[in-house]
Amino acid sequence: MIVIRKYGNKPAGKKIAFSTNETVQNDFSESQKHTSQLNCYDLIGDVHGYMDLLDSLVEKMGYSRKGKGYEHPEGRKLIFVGDLINRGPDSISVLKTVRETWEQGNALLTLGNHEFNLLQDAKMNKPLPNQGYQSYLSWLEKIPLFLDLEDLRVVHAAWHFPSISFLSQMQVPHDEIIRKSCDKSSPERKAVDLILKGVKAKLPTTPCLHDRFGETRTKGRLRWWENLEGKPFSKALFSPMYGNAIEEFPKAQDIRQLEPYPTDEKPVFTGHYCLEPHIEKINGNIACLDGCVTYDKILWGYRHTSGWKLAKENLIYSEY
């Protein structure tokens, strides 16, 4: 039996984040309250360093440059779901632009697994993939792991209720949670992995399953918002896998990780899943805005309007 725990009764506009500076917390909370009342968000999927596609997408959404950032003539705000960096050609310009937009009060964002991995590497004194990232570390430590706004929620991979609840109760700065999460056996590591990398299941090895690129996988990401009891891998995985074992079933212990997301809750926006073009981006009150920009060269966004109902016609994209 899967038990669904309702998460919190947080007041609208309350920031759910870890910050190294109390002043930042207060300012950010007020910013969220203001924008949540206006219901004027435009959400952006995993950018991964593709500055030109980001420029094109926000222009389609009606934004123009303000200094080094973006602004909208009607006061709309951008929300980035994480994974601004790596893989693409110009991660530094993306970081510079998004930080400037954030500092101007025109954007919110959550950390993706790539940004959090970067913070972990810095904490463990590992070499950074790009030395230009060094000057952005202190800013990234101020960015929340997830957002719970009046009309929507944002997390990079999965709104996993127990993990969200656990991380929300920790009144610690980012520095501490990053340090604790470097221990692979810690509850902090498990919680962060579940919300930033998704809920995973072990895949069959003989015969094996492979992803869209033909690479054999030992684990697959689950449709975390659904009750998957009695469903084979063909109906349980997100994104899909391929192979002769696709009609086999996930192990019970993997399914027990799930706490399905209620269909009468506010919508959740994620990235992370590198969806093929034909895979639905909207499933009920769950929207995934990661269309695998590094492979398909398509960057997805969503124009949010008031209310909790999601609409496919609100999806917007830019492409080469």
VMD Tcl script that draws the C-alpha trace (Angstrom):
set ca {
  {0.00 0.00 0.00}
  {1.32 3.42 -0.93}
  {0.55 6.16 1.56}
  {0.20 9.70 0.32}
  {1.35 12.36 2.74}
  {0.03 15.83 2.14}
  {2.93 18.24 2.32}
  {2.59 21.20 4.63}
  {0.17 24.06 4.68}
  {2.69 26.67 3.67}
  {1.35 30.23 3.29}
  {1.35 31.56 -0.25}
  {4.61 33.24 -1.13}
  {6.71 31.63 1.63}
  {10.19 30.77 0.38}
  {11.26 27.16 0.72}
  {15.01 27.34 0.38}
  {18.32 27.37 2.16}
  {20.23 30.61 2.15}
  {23.48 31.89 3.58}
  {22.01 35.31 4.18}
  {18.86 36.20 6.11}
  {18.42 39.44 4.15}
  {18.35 37.46 0.92}
  {15.69 35.19 2.44}
  {13.44 38.11 3.30}
  {13.85 39.86 -0.04}
  {13.28 36.65 -1.98}
  {10.17 35.81 0.02}
  {8.63 39.19 -0.76}
  {9.51 38.77 -4.43}
  {7.75 35.42 -4.55}
  {4.70 36.80 -2.77}
  {4.41 39.64 -5.28}
  {4.82 37.49 -8.37}
  {2.54 34.73 -7.08}
  {-0.25 37.28 -6.64}
  {0.20 38.42 -10.24}
  {0.19 34.84 -11.58}
  {2.54 35.92 -14.35}
  {5.25 33.30 -14.77}
  {7.04 31.99 -17.82}
  {8.90 28.76 -17.09}
  {12.07 27.68 -18.87}
  {13.40 24.12 -19.20}
  {16.99 22.87 -18.94}
  {19.13 25.40 -20.83}
  {22.49 23.54 -20.55}
  {24.56 26.42 -21.87}
  {22.53 27.14 -25.04}
  {22.49 30.91 -24.76}
  {21.23 31.52 -28.30}
  {18.21 29.26 -27.81}
  {17.44 30.97 -24.50}
  {17.55 34.39 -26.15}
  {15.23 33.14 -28.88}
  {12.76 31.55 -26.46}
  {12.40 34.53 -24.13}
  {12.02 36.84 -27.13}
  {9.09 34.67 -28.27}
  {7.65 35.11 -24.77}
  {7.82 38.89 -25.10}
  {10.97 39.63 -23.09}
  {13.70 42.06 -24.05}
  {17.11 42.86 -22.66}
  {17.49 45.04 -19.58}
  {21.21 45.50 -19.11}
  {22.60 41.97 -19.10}
  {19.28 40.43 -18.03}
  {15.70 40.14 -19.30}
  {12.50 42.00 -18.51}
  {8.89 41.80 -19.71}
  {6.83 44.91 -20.48}
  {3.87 43.51 -18.52}
  {5.96 42.60 -15.48}
  {5.93 38.85 -16.08}
  {8.67 36.81 -14.37}
  {10.80 33.93 -15.59}
  {11.25 30.71 -13.62}
  {14.14 28.40 -14.51}
  {13.78 24.74 -13.49}
  {17.55 24.16 -13.15}
  {20.43 22.75 -15.21}
  {21.53 26.05 -16.64}
  {25.04 24.73 -17.22}
  {27.24 22.10 -18.90}
  {27.03 20.31 -22.25}
  {26.21 23.38 -24.33}
  {28.56 25.99 -25.81}
  {28.13 28.98 -23.48}
  {27.26 28.13 -19.88}
  {29.00 31.24 -18.52}
  {26.80 33.59 -20.57}
  {23.72 31.70 -19.38}
  {24.79 32.05 -15.75}
  {25.58 35.73 -16.21}
  {22.24 36.46 -17.87}
  {20.10 34.48 -15.43}
  {21.87 35.94 -12.39}
  {21.39 39.47 -13.70}
  {17.69 38.79 -14.37}
  {17.36 37.32 -10.84}
  {19.12 40.31 -9.27}
  {16.75 42.65 -11.11}
  {13.79 40.81 -9.58}
  {12.64 39.44 -12.94}
  {13.41 35.74 -12.40}
  {13.19 32.90 -9.91}
  {14.99 29.58 -10.26}
  {15.70 26.26 -8.62}
  {18.90 24.26 -8.60}
  {19.28 21.39 -11.03}
  {21.47 18.36 -10.41}
  {24.25 19.95 -12.49}
  {24.39 23.06 -10.29}
  {24.18 21.01 -7.10}
  {26.94 18.68 -8.32}
  {29.04 21.77 -8.97}
  {28.53 22.96 -5.40}
  {29.44 19.50 -4.09}
  {32.62 19.42 -6.18}
  {33.65 22.81 -4.84}
  {32.98 21.70 -1.27}
  {35.16 18.61 -1.74}
  {37.89 20.67 -3.46}
  {37.48 18.80 -6.72}
  {38.38 20.55 -9.99}
  {35.47 22.37 -11.58}
  {34.51 21.49 -15.17}
  {34.86 25.18 -16.05}
  {36.94 27.57 -13.95}
  {34.58 30.34 -14.96}
  {32.01 28.76 -12.64}
  {34.05 29.79 -9.59}
  {32.63 33.31 -9.43}
  {29.05 32.00 -9.46}
  {29.32 29.54 -6.55}
  {28.32 31.99 -3.82}
  {25.25 33.01 -5.83}
  {24.21 29.41 -6.52}
  {24.31 28.72 -2.77}
  {21.44 31.21 -2.41}
  {19.22 29.39 -4.91}
  {16.47 27.10 -3.53}
  {16.16 23.40 -4.20}
  {12.45 23.85 -4.95}
  {9.68 26.46 -5.00}
  {6.17 26.23 -3.60}
  {4.20 29.20 -4.91}
  {0.52 30.02 -4.76}
  {-0.42 28.48 -8.12}
  {2.46 26.14 -8.90}
  {5.46 24.19 -7.64}
  {8.87 23.86 -9.22}
  {11.51 21.18 -8.63}
  {14.12 19.87 -11.01}
  {13.09 16.19 -11.12}
  {10.45 15.01 -8.62}
  {8.17 16.50 -5.98}
  {8.83 13.62 -3.60}
  {6.81 14.47 -0.51}
  {9.00 12.84 2.18}
  {12.16 14.41 0.75}
  {10.56 17.82 0.35}
  {9.29 17.67 3.93}
  {12.67 16.55 5.29}
  {14.61 19.26 3.48}
  {12.07 21.96 4.41}
  {12.48 21.30 8.12}
  {16.24 21.77 8.07}
  {17.02 25.30 9.19}
  {20.57 25.21 7.89}
  {22.52 27.20 5.30}
  {23.31 25.64 1.96}
  {26.90 25.16 3.07}
  {25.85 22.56 5.63}
  {23.43 20.62 3.46}
  {25.98 20.51 0.63}
  {28.62 19.17 3.01}
  {26.27 16.53 4.44}
  {25.08 15.47 0.99}
  {28.66 14.64 -0.02}
  {28.26 11.55 2.16}
  {26.50 9.04 -0.12}
  {24.91 7.27 2.86}
  {23.41 10.39 4.44}
  {19.65 11.13 4.48}
  {20.47 14.53 3.00}
  {22.09 12.89 -0.03}
  {19.14 10.56 -0.54}
  {16.60 13.39 -0.31}
  {18.51 15.68 -2.66}
  {19.04 12.87 -5.19}
  {15.34 12.01 -5.22}
  {14.18 15.55 -5.95}
  {17.01 16.55 -8.31}
  {17.63 13.24 -10.13}
  {14.26 11.50 -9.85}
  {12.95 8.26 -8.39}
  {14.75 5.33 -10.02}
  {14.22 1.61 -10.43}
  {16.72 -1.14 -11.22}
  {16.33 -2.44 -14.77}
  {16.66 -6.03 -15.99}
  {20.14 -7.09 -17.06}
  {19.28 -10.14 -19.18}
  {17.79 -9.06 -21.46}
  {18.73 -5.44 -20.89}
  {17.00 -2.15 -21.68}
  {18.53 0.80 -23.49}
  {17.73 4.48 -23.79}
  {16.92 6.49 -26.90}
  {20.62 6.75 -27.74}
  {21.15 2.98 -27.66}
  {23.06 3.07 -24.36}
  {22.37 0.14 -22.01}
  {21.01 1.33 -18.66}
  {20.98 -0.37 -15.28}
  {18.48 2.07 -13.77}
  {15.51 3.95 -15.14}
  {13.58 6.98 -13.92}
  {10.03 6.32 -12.81}
  {6.84 8.26 -13.44}
  {7.06 9.53 -9.86}
  {3.62 11.15 -9.79}
  {1.70 7.93 -10.54}
  {0.73 4.82 -8.61}
  {2.80 2.25 -10.49}
  {1.72 -0.90 -8.69}
  {1.13 -3.64 -11.26}
  {2.56 -1.63 -14.17}
  {5.41 -2.91 -16.38}
  {8.41 -0.85 -17.36}
  {6.63 0.14 -20.58}
  {4.14 2.16 -18.51}
  {6.37 3.03 -15.54}
  {9.43 4.73 -17.02}
  {9.93 8.41 -17.85}
  {11.59 8.78 -20.37}
  {10.88 5.43 -21.99}
  {13.45 2.67 -22.45}
  {13.59 0.12 -25.23}
  {14.32 -3.60 -25.45}
  {12.84 -7.06 -25.04}
  {12.45 -6.69 -21.26}
  {10.16 -3.67 -21.50}
  {7.09 -5.65 -20.33}
  {8.81 -6.90 -17.19}
  {7.93 -5.30 -13.86}
  {9.88 -3.03 -11.49}
  {10.85 -4.54 -8.15}
  {8.48 -3.91 -5.24}
  {11.12 -2.08 -3.20}
  {11.62 0.40 -6.02}
  {7.90 1.07 -6.31}
  {7.68 1.60 -2.55}
  {9.84 4.72 -2.93}
  {6.95 6.47 -4.63}
  {4.34 8.73 -3.11}
  {2.04 9.61 -6.00}
  {1.21 13.26 -6.51}
  {-2.50 14.01 -6.00}
  {-4.38 15.08 -9.10}
  {-6.17 17.83 -7.16}
  {-2.92 19.54 -6.07}
  {-1.35 22.59 -7.74}
  {0.77 21.79 -10.83}
  {4.44 20.84 -10.64}
  {7.00 21.94 -13.25}
  {10.18 19.91 -13.71}
  {13.04 19.49 -16.16}
  {15.68 16.73 -16.19}
  {14.13 13.90 -18.24}
  {15.51 14.57 -21.74}
  {12.20 13.81 -23.42}
  {12.05 12.83 -27.05}
  {9.99 15.23 -29.21}
  {6.98 12.89 -29.38}
  {6.78 12.30 -25.60}
  {4.03 14.28 -23.89}
  {5.41 17.18 -21.86}
  {2.19 17.57 -19.84}
  {0.66 14.71 -17.87}
  {-2.32 15.95 -15.87}
  {-0.92 18.46 -13.36}
  {2.73 17.57 -14.06}
  {4.77 19.38 -16.73}
  {8.31 18.41 -17.82}
  {10.10 21.12 -19.79}
  {13.29 19.21 -20.66}
  {13.23 18.27 -24.33}
  {16.92 17.28 -24.46}
  {18.31 20.55 -25.80}
  {21.77 19.03 -26.21}
  {20.55 16.40 -28.70}
  {17.35 17.73 -30.28}
  {18.39 21.40 -30.11}
  {14.96 22.40 -28.83}
  {14.50 24.52 -25.69}
  {11.05 24.31 -24.11}
  {9.11 26.81 -22.05}
  {5.61 27.25 -20.67}
  {3.48 30.39 -20.32}
  {1.62 30.01 -17.04}
  {-1.73 31.71 -16.52}
  {-3.86 31.87 -13.40}
  {-5.22 28.67 -11.91}
  {-3.98 25.11 -11.58}
  {-4.98 23.63 -14.94}
  {-2.19 23.06 -17.46}
  {-2.74 23.45 -21.19}
  {-0.63 22.09 -24.05}
  {-1.19 25.25 -26.06}
  {0.83 27.16 -23.45}
  {4.00 25.25 -24.36}
  {6.49 27.35 -26.31}
  {9.83 26.33 -27.80}
  {12.81 27.63 -29.73}
  {14.96 25.48 -31.97}
  {17.79 25.58 -34.49}
}
mol new
graphics top color blue
foreach p $ca { graphics top sphere $p radius 0.5 }
foreach p [lrange $ca 0 end-1] q [lrange $ca 1 end] { graphics top cylinder $p $q radius 0.2 }
display resetview
